[in-house]
Amino acid sequence: MFQALPLNRHPAECNSAIQQIANLRYENRPFPGFWRLLSLATVIVMTIQPASLLACAACYGASDSPMAKGMNAGIFSLLGVVVVVLGSIGGFFIYLAKKSADPAQPVISND
């Protein structure tokens, strides 16, 4: 009496619809290969001049120099700021959890 339609009746229509949407989206791009060419040129330039990718002079210096001590102090101070901010956010959420766990106070009206 009732005849079920096969599930994969026209599987190519969905694929072609997706391809049509992608073609509409990317068809009228200005300079379609520009970003690929730019990224390739950047990689080539970076590999030709590897000296520019090396670390700064502070990293190559002596580890007990004043510059290294100052850099370590800066790293630890920034790390301290991150710990304080994340601790404050965590403390706020602990406060909210404790506040929501407390039973509500009954409302007393004088009517």
Secondary structure, DSSP 4 states (H G I P E B T S, - for coil): ---PPPTTSSHHHHHHHHHHHHHHHHTT-SSTTHHHHHHHHHHHHHHH-GGGGSPPHHHHS-TTSHHHHHHHHHHHHHHHHHHHHHHHHHHHHHHHHHHHHSPPPPP----
